[in-house]
Amino acid sequence: MEVVRANGLEIAYERVGEGPPLVFVHGAAEDGRVWQPQLAALADEFTVVAWDEPGAGR
């Protein structure tokens, strides 16, 4: 899990794999962990990123 800081916010995200990018955005009352099965399944062909919206998750 990595964290980027911008404009006073910290946003946690996970990035795995190599290839064309895919970005997953979670819904309300969830965090980026909801996408773990998809990250694992797609990492062989894509750079997959799942992030936590501010105020959610980690």
PDB file of N, CA, C and O in Angstrom:
ATOM      1  N   MET A   1       0.846  -1.164   0.000  1.00  0.00           N
ATOM      2  CA  MET A   1       0.000   0.000   0.000  1.00  0.00           C
ATOM      3  C   MET A   1       0.895   1.232   0.000  1.00  0.00           C
ATOM      4  O   MET A   1       1.803   1.364   0.820  1.00  0.00           O
ATOM      5  N   GLU A   2       0.621   2.108  -0.919  1.00  0.00           N
ATOM      6  CA  GLU A   2       1.369   3.357  -1.007  1.00  0.00           C
ATOM      7  C   GLU A   2       0.436   4.507  -0.656  1.00  0.00           C
ATOM      8  O   GLU A   2      -0.785   4.359  -0.692  1.00  0.00           O
ATOM      9  N   VAL A   3       1.013   5.646  -0.319  1.00  0.00           N
ATOM     10  CA  VAL A   3       0.228   6.831   0.018  1.00  0.00           C
ATOM     11  C   VAL A   3       0.776   8.005  -0.766  1.00  0.00           C
ATOM     12  O   VAL A   3       1.989   8.208  -0.833  1.00  0.00           O
ATOM     13  N   VAL A   4      -0.122   8.775  -1.360  1.00  0.00           N
ATOM     14  CA  VAL A   4       0.253  10.017  -2.020  1.00  0.00           C
ATOM     15  C   VAL A   4      -0.377  11.153  -1.219  1.00  0.00           C
ATOM     16  O   VAL A   4      -1.512  11.040  -0.756  1.00  0.00           O
ATOM     17  N   ARG A   5       0.360  12.238  -1.060  1.00  0.00           N
ATOM     18  CA  ARG A   5      -0.138  13.400  -0.332  1.00  0.00           C
ATOM     19  C   ARG A   5      -0.263  14.568  -1.301  1.00  0.00           C
ATOM     20  O   ARG A   5       0.684  14.916  -2.006  1.00  0.00           O
ATOM     21  N   ALA A   6      -1.453  15.165  -1.320  1.00  0.00           N
ATOM     22  CA  ALA A   6      -1.689  16.313  -2.203  1.00  0.00           C
ATOM     23  C   ALA A   6      -2.785  17.186  -1.607  1.00  0.00           C
ATOM     24  O   ALA A   6      -3.814  16.684  -1.156  1.00  0.00           O
ATOM     25  N   ASN A   7      -2.560  18.472  -1.608  1.00  0.00           N
ATOM     26  CA  ASN A   7      -3.564  19.437  -1.129  1.00  0.00           C
ATOM     27  C   ASN A   7      -4.075  19.102   0.269  1.00  0.00           C
ATOM     28  O   ASN A   7      -5.262  19.263   0.554  1.00  0.00           O
ATOM     29  N   GLY A   8      -3.188  18.641   1.133  1.00  0.00           N
ATOM     30  CA  GLY A   8      -3.556  18.337   2.504  1.00  0.00           C
ATOM     31  C   GLY A   8      -4.259  17.008   2.700  1.00  0.00           C
ATOM     32  O   GLY A   8      -4.695  16.706   3.811  1.00  0.00           O
ATOM     33  N   LEU A   9      -4.380  16.211   1.658  1.00  0.00           N
ATOM     34  CA  LEU A   9      -5.033  14.908   1.753  1.00  0.00           C
ATOM     35  C   LEU A   9      -4.014  13.793   1.601  1.00  0.00           C
ATOM     36  O   LEU A   9      -3.020  13.942   0.890  1.00  0.00           O
ATOM     37  N   GLU A  10      -4.262  12.686   2.265  1.00  0.00           N
ATOM     38  CA  GLU A  10      -3.478  11.473   2.062  1.00  0.00           C
ATOM     39  C   GLU A  10      -4.386  10.448   1.411  1.00  0.00           C
ATOM     40  O   GLU A  10      -5.461  10.143   1.928  1.00  0.00           O
ATOM     41  N   ILE A  11      -3.959   9.918   0.283  1.00  0.00           N
ATOM     42  CA  ILE A  11      -4.753   8.932  -0.442  1.00  0.00           C
ATOM     43  C   ILE A  11      -3.936   7.653  -0.554  1.00  0.00           C
ATOM     44  O   ILE A  11      -2.856   7.637  -1.143  1.00  0.00           O
ATOM     45  N   ALA A  12      -4.471   6.583   0.022  1.00  0.00           N
ATOM     46  CA  ALA A  12      -3.816   5.279  -0.035  1.00  0.00           C
ATOM     47  C   ALA A  12      -4.236   4.572  -1.318  1.00  0.00           C
ATOM     48  O   ALA A  12      -5.387   4.657  -1.744  1.00  0.00           O
ATOM     49  N   TYR A  13      -3.282   3.874  -1.921  1.00  0.00           N
ATOM     50  CA  TYR A  13      -3.601   3.133  -3.138  1.00  0.00           C
ATOM     51  C   TYR A  13      -2.690   1.925  -3.259  1.00  0.00           C
ATOM     52  O   TYR A  13      -1.617   1.862  -2.660  1.00  0.00           O
ATOM     53  N   GLU A  14      -3.144   0.983  -4.040  1.00  0.00           N
ATOM     54  CA  GLU A  14      -2.339  -0.195  -4.353  1.00  0.00           C
ATOM     55  C   GLU A  14      -2.193  -0.264  -5.861  1.00  0.00           C
ATOM     56  O   GLU A  14      -3.161  -0.091  -6.602  1.00  0.00           O
ATOM     57  N   ARG A  15      -0.967  -0.518  -6.308  1.00  0.00           N
ATOM     58  CA  ARG A  15      -0.679  -0.631  -7.741  1.00  0.00           C
ATOM     59  C   ARG A  15       0.075  -1.930  -7.961  1.00  0.00           C
ATOM     60  O   ARG A  15       1.098  -2.185  -7.326  1.00  0.00           O
ATOM     61  N   VAL A  16      -0.445  -2.752  -8.872  1.00  0.00           N
ATOM     62  CA  VAL A  16       0.198  -4.031  -9.177  1.00  0.00           C
ATOM     63  C   VAL A  16       0.188  -4.261 -10.682  1.00  0.00           C
ATOM     64  O   VAL A  16      -0.632  -3.696 -11.405  1.00  0.00           O
ATOM     65  N   GLY A  17       1.108  -5.095 -11.138  1.00  0.00           N
ATOM     66  CA  GLY A  17       1.131  -5.515 -12.529  1.00  0.00           C
ATOM     67  C   GLY A  17       1.838  -4.551 -13.459  1.00  0.00           C
ATOM     68  O   GLY A  17       2.350  -3.508 -13.050  1.00  0.00           O
ATOM     69  N   GLU A  18       1.847  -4.940 -14.728  1.00  0.00           N
ATOM     70  CA  GLU A  18       2.442  -4.127 -15.788  1.00  0.00           C
ATOM     71  C   GLU A  18       1.576  -4.238 -17.023  1.00  0.00           C
ATOM     72  O   GLU A  18       0.990  -5.286 -17.292  1.00  0.00           O
ATOM     73  N   GLY A  19       1.500  -3.163 -17.763  1.00  0.00           N
ATOM     74  CA  GLY A  19       0.695  -3.135 -18.975  1.00  0.00           C
ATOM     75  C   GLY A  19      -0.183  -1.901 -18.979  1.00  0.00           C
ATOM     76  O   GLY A  19       0.047  -0.976 -18.200  1.00  0.00           O
ATOM     77  N   PRO A  20      -1.182  -1.873 -19.842  1.00  0.00           N
ATOM     78  CA  PRO A  20      -2.090  -0.725 -19.890  1.00  0.00           C
ATOM     79  C   PRO A  20      -2.767  -0.539 -18.526  1.00  0.00           C
ATOM     80  O   PRO A  20      -3.056  -1.516 -17.835  1.00  0.00           O
ATOM     81  N   PRO A  21      -3.015   0.709 -18.147  1.00  0.00           N
ATOM     82  CA  PRO A  21      -3.582   0.947 -16.819  1.00  0.00           C
ATOM     83  C   PRO A  21      -5.083   0.673 -16.730  1.00  0.00           C
ATOM     84  O   PRO A  21      -5.842   0.933 -17.664  1.00  0.00           O
ATOM     85  N   LEU A  22      -5.481   0.140 -15.577  1.00  0.00           N
ATOM     86  CA  LEU A  22      -6.883   0.016 -15.176  1.00  0.00           C
ATOM     87  C   LEU A  22      -6.988   0.614 -13.780  1.00  0.00           C
ATOM     88  O   LEU A  22      -6.205   0.262 -12.899  1.00  0.00           O
ATOM     89  N   VAL A  23      -7.937   1.507 -13.568  1.00  0.00           N
ATOM     90  CA  VAL A  23      -8.126   2.132 -12.263  1.00  0.00           C
ATOM     91  C   VAL A  23      -9.501   1.745 -11.731  1.00  0.00           C
ATOM     92  O   VAL A  23     -10.513   1.933 -12.406  1.00  0.00           O
ATOM     93  N   PHE A  24      -9.528   1.206 -10.523  1.00  0.00           N
ATOM     94  CA  PHE A  24     -10.773   0.801  -9.883  1.00  0.00           C
ATOM     95  C   PHE A  24     -11.144   1.819  -8.814  1.00  0.00           C
ATOM     96  O   PHE A  24     -10.301   2.226  -8.015  1.00  0.00           O
ATOM     97  N   VAL A  25     -12.408   2.226  -8.802  1.00  0.00           N
ATOM     98  CA  VAL A  25     -12.926   3.187  -7.829  1.00  0.00           C
ATOM     99  C   VAL A  25     -14.049   2.510  -7.049  1.00  0.00           C
ATOM    100  O   VAL A  25     -15.010   2.020  -7.641  1.00  0.00           O
ATOM    101  N   HIS A  26     -13.929   2.483  -5.736  1.00  0.00           N
ATOM    102  CA  HIS A  26     -14.935   1.817  -4.902  1.00  0.00           C
ATOM    103  C   HIS A  26     -16.164   2.692  -4.706  1.00  0.00           C
ATOM    104  O   HIS A  26     -16.149   3.889  -4.991  1.00  0.00           O
ATOM    105  N   GLY A  27     -17.225   2.068  -4.216  1.00  0.00           N
ATOM    106  CA  GLY A  27     -18.462   2.779  -3.911  1.00  0.00           C
ATOM    107  C   GLY A  27     -18.486   3.263  -2.476  1.00  0.00           C
ATOM    108  O   GLY A  27     -17.504   3.138  -1.745  1.00  0.00           O
ATOM    109  N   ALA A  28     -19.619   3.815  -2.085  1.00  0.00           N
ATOM    110  CA  ALA A  28     -19.793   4.313  -0.720  1.00  0.00           C
ATOM    111  C   ALA A  28     -19.682   3.159   0.271  1.00  0.00           C
ATOM    112  O   ALA A  28     -20.052   2.024  -0.030  1.00  0.00           O
ATOM    113  N   ALA A  29     -19.171   3.466   1.444  1.00  0.00           N
ATOM    114  CA  ALA A  29     -19.029   2.507   2.547  1.00  0.00           C
ATOM    115  C   ALA A  29     -18.111   1.338   2.199  1.00  0.00           C
ATOM    116  O   ALA A  29     -18.251   0.258   2.772  1.00  0.00           O
ATOM    117  N   GLU A  30     -17.180   1.533   1.275  1.00  0.00           N
ATOM    118  CA  GLU A  30     -16.195   0.522   0.900  1.00  0.00           C
ATOM    119  C   GLU A  30     -14.828   1.184   0.855  1.00  0.00           C
ATOM    120  O   GLU A  30     -14.703   2.389   1.073  1.00  0.00           O
ATOM    121  N   ASP A  31     -13.814   0.395   0.572  1.00  0.00           N
ATOM    122  CA  ASP A  31     -12.493   0.941   0.283  1.00  0.00           C
ATOM    123  C   ASP A  31     -11.859   0.095  -0.813  1.00  0.00           C
ATOM    124  O   ASP A  31     -12.478  -0.843  -1.315  1.00  0.00           O
ATOM    125  N   GLY A  32     -10.644   0.422  -1.179  1.00  0.00           N
ATOM    126  CA  GLY A  32      -9.981  -0.240  -2.293  1.00  0.00           C
ATOM    127  C   GLY A  32      -9.795  -1.735  -2.137  1.00  0.00           C
ATOM    128  O   GLY A  32      -9.565  -2.436  -3.123  1.00  0.00           O
ATOM    129  N   ARG A  33      -9.892  -2.239  -0.904  1.00  0.00           N
ATOM    130  CA  ARG A  33      -9.725  -3.678  -0.689  1.00  0.00           C
ATOM    131  C   ARG A  33     -10.808  -4.503  -1.373  1.00  0.00           C
ATOM    132  O   ARG A  33     -10.618  -5.695  -1.615  1.00  0.00           O
ATOM    133  N   VAL A  34     -11.931  -3.885  -1.685  1.00  0.00           N
ATOM    134  CA  VAL A  34     -13.017  -4.604  -2.351  1.00  0.00           C
ATOM    135  C   VAL A  34     -12.565  -5.146  -3.711  1.00  0.00           C
ATOM    136  O   VAL A  34     -13.160  -6.088  -4.235  1.00  0.00           O
ATOM    137  N   TRP A  35     -11.517  -4.550  -4.277  1.00  0.00           N
ATOM    138  CA  TRP A  35     -11.033  -4.941  -5.605  1.00  0.00           C
ATOM    139  C   TRP A  35      -9.900  -5.958  -5.575  1.00  0.00           C
ATOM    140  O   TRP A  35      -9.355  -6.267  -6.634  1.00  0.00           O
ATOM    141  N   GLN A  36      -9.517  -6.492  -4.425  1.00  0.00           N
ATOM    142  CA  GLN A  36      -8.381  -7.413  -4.346  1.00  0.00           C
ATOM    143  C   GLN A  36      -8.469  -8.588  -5.319  1.00  0.00           C
ATOM    144  O   GLN A  36      -7.466  -8.892  -5.965  1.00  0.00           O
ATOM    145  N   PRO A  37      -9.613  -9.266  -5.461  1.00  0.00           N
ATOM    146  CA  PRO A  37      -9.668 -10.381  -6.421  1.00  0.00           C
ATOM    147  C   PRO A  37      -9.405  -9.937  -7.859  1.00  0.00           C
ATOM    148  O   PRO A  37      -8.755 -10.652  -8.623  1.00  0.00           O
ATOM    149  N   GLN A  38      -9.907  -8.766  -8.225  1.00  0.00           N
ATOM    150  CA  GLN A  38      -9.692  -8.276  -9.585  1.00  0.00           C
ATOM    151  C   GLN A  38      -8.235  -7.874  -9.808  1.00  0.00           C
ATOM    152  O   GLN A  38      -7.684  -8.110 -10.883  1.00  0.00           O
ATOM    153  N   LEU A  39      -7.606  -7.267  -8.795  1.00  0.00           N
ATOM    154  CA  LEU A  39      -6.201  -6.913  -8.930  1.00  0.00           C
ATOM    155  C   LEU A  39      -5.371  -8.155  -9.203  1.00  0.00           C
ATOM    156  O   LEU A  39      -4.531  -8.163 -10.103  1.00  0.00           O
ATOM    157  N   ALA A  40      -5.604  -9.197  -8.431  1.00  0.00           N
ATOM    158  CA  ALA A  40      -4.839 -10.432  -8.598  1.00  0.00           C
ATOM    159  C   ALA A  40      -5.080 -11.056  -9.968  1.00  0.00           C
ATOM    160  O   ALA A  40      -4.146 -11.551 -10.598  1.00  0.00           O
ATOM    161  N   ALA A  41      -6.314 -11.036 -10.424  1.00  0.00           N
ATOM    162  CA  ALA A  41      -6.654 -11.682 -11.696  1.00  0.00           C
ATOM    163  C   ALA A  41      -6.135 -10.921 -12.908  1.00  0.00           C
ATOM    164  O   ALA A  41      -5.858 -11.530 -13.941  1.00  0.00           O
ATOM    165  N   LEU A  42      -5.999  -9.600 -12.805  1.00  0.00           N
ATOM    166  CA  LEU A  42      -5.658  -8.785 -13.972  1.00  0.00           C
ATOM    167  C   LEU A  42      -4.205  -8.316 -14.012  1.00  0.00           C
ATOM    168  O   LEU A  42      -3.770  -7.755 -15.018  1.00  0.00           O
ATOM    169  N   ALA A  43      -3.454  -8.533 -12.942  1.00  0.00           N
ATOM    170  CA  ALA A  43      -2.095  -7.996 -12.840  1.00  0.00           C
ATOM    171  C   ALA A  43      -1.136  -8.556 -13.884  1.00  0.00           C
ATOM    172  O   ALA A  43      -0.124  -7.920 -14.178  1.00  0.00           O
ATOM    173  N   ASP A  44      -1.421  -9.719 -14.450  1.00  0.00           N
ATOM    174  CA  ASP A  44      -0.526 -10.277 -15.470  1.00  0.00           C
ATOM    175  C   ASP A  44      -0.586  -9.503 -16.780  1.00  0.00           C
ATOM    176  O   ASP A  44       0.363  -9.538 -17.563  1.00  0.00           O
ATOM    177  N   GLU A  45      -1.689  -8.807 -17.025  1.00  0.00           N
ATOM    178  CA  GLU A  45      -1.867  -8.118 -18.305  1.00  0.00           C
ATOM    179  C   GLU A  45      -1.962  -6.604 -18.195  1.00  0.00           C
ATOM    180  O   GLU A  45      -1.809  -5.904 -19.196  1.00  0.00           O
ATOM    181  N   PHE A  46      -2.213  -6.084 -16.989  1.00  0.00           N
ATOM    182  CA  PHE A  46      -2.467  -4.657 -16.812  1.00  0.00           C
ATOM    183  C   PHE A  46      -1.727  -4.117 -15.597  1.00  0.00           C
ATOM    184  O   PHE A  46      -1.353  -4.872 -14.700  1.00  0.00           O
ATOM    185  N   THR A  47      -1.519  -2.802 -15.577  1.00  0.00           N
ATOM    186  CA  THR A  47      -1.159  -2.105 -14.354  1.00  0.00           C
ATOM    187  C   THR A  47      -2.481  -1.740 -13.705  1.00  0.00           C
ATOM    188  O   THR A  47      -3.242  -0.932 -14.237  1.00  0.00           O
ATOM    189  N   VAL A  48      -2.750  -2.336 -12.558  1.00  0.00           N
ATOM    190  CA  VAL A  48      -4.047  -2.176 -11.908  1.00  0.00           C
ATOM    191  C   VAL A  48      -3.871  -1.322 -10.654  1.00  0.00           C
ATOM    192  O   VAL A  48      -2.990  -1.580  -9.835  1.00  0.00           O
ATOM    193  N   VAL A  49      -4.717  -0.306 -10.516  1.00  0.00           N
ATOM    194  CA  VAL A  49      -4.654   0.602  -9.373  1.00  0.00           C
ATOM    195  C   VAL A  49      -6.017   0.627  -8.691  1.00  0.00           C
ATOM    196  O   VAL A  49      -7.044   0.816  -9.342  1.00  0.00           O
ATOM    197  N   ALA A  50      -6.015   0.437  -7.383  1.00  0.00           N
ATOM    198  CA  ALA A  50      -7.222   0.586  -6.566  1.00  0.00           C
ATOM    199  C   ALA A  50      -6.885   1.580  -5.467  1.00  0.00           C
ATOM    200  O   ALA A  50      -5.900   1.401  -4.751  1.00  0.00           O
ATOM    201  N   TRP A  51      -7.680   2.613  -5.328  1.00  0.00           N
ATOM    202  CA  TRP A  51      -7.385   3.657  -4.349  1.00  0.00           C
ATOM    203  C   TRP A  51      -8.541   3.818  -3.380  1.00  0.00           C
ATOM    204  O   TRP A  51      -9.672   3.418  -3.659  1.00  0.00           O
ATOM    205  N   ASP A  52      -8.230   4.414  -2.233  1.00  0.00           N
ATOM    206  CA  ASP A  52      -9.228   4.716  -1.215  1.00  0.00           C
ATOM    207  C   ASP A  52      -9.598   6.186  -1.333  1.00  0.00           C
ATOM    208  O   ASP A  52      -8.740   7.062  -1.226  1.00  0.00           O
ATOM    209  N   GLU A  53     -10.870   6.446  -1.551  1.00  0.00           N
ATOM    210  CA  GLU A  53     -11.315   7.835  -1.589  1.00  0.00           C
ATOM    211  C   GLU A  53     -11.041   8.476  -0.230  1.00  0.00           C
ATOM    212  O   GLU A  53     -11.057   7.782   0.786  1.00  0.00           O
ATOM    213  N   PRO A  54     -10.790   9.786  -0.192  1.00  0.00           N
ATOM    214  CA  PRO A  54     -10.541  10.452   1.088  1.00  0.00           C
ATOM    215  C   PRO A  54     -11.676  10.176   2.074  1.00  0.00           C
ATOM    216  O   PRO A  54     -12.854  10.294   1.737  1.00  0.00           O
ATOM    217  N   GLY A  55     -11.299   9.807   3.294  1.00  0.00           N
ATOM    218  CA  GLY A  55     -12.278   9.506   4.326  1.00  0.00           C
ATOM    219  C   GLY A  55     -12.724   8.055   4.354  1.00  0.00           C
ATOM    220  O   GLY A  55     -13.508   7.662   5.218  1.00  0.00           O
ATOM    221  N   ALA A  56     -12.233   7.257   3.417  1.00  0.00           N
ATOM    222  CA  ALA A  56     -12.597   5.838   3.363  1.00  0.00           C
ATOM    223  C   ALA A  56     -11.335   4.998   3.468  1.00  0.00           C
ATOM    224  O   ALA A  56     -10.268   5.409   3.014  1.00  0.00           O
ATOM    225  N   GLY A  57     -11.458   3.835   4.061  1.00  0.00           N
ATOM    226  CA  GLY A  57     -10.348   2.883   4.057  1.00  0.00           C
ATOM    227  C   GLY A  57      -9.173   3.298   4.899  1.00  0.00           C
ATOM    228  O   GLY A  57      -9.326   3.772   6.025  1.00  0.00           O
ATOM    229  N   ARG A  58      -7.984   3.110   4.334  1.00  0.00           N
ATOM    230  CA  ARG A  58      -6.747   3.277   5.093  1.00  0.00           C
ATOM    231  C   ARG A  58      -6.264   4.697   5.088  1.00  0.00           C
ATOM    232  O   ARG A  58      -5.231   5.000   5.685  1.00  0.00           O
TER     233      ARG A  58
END
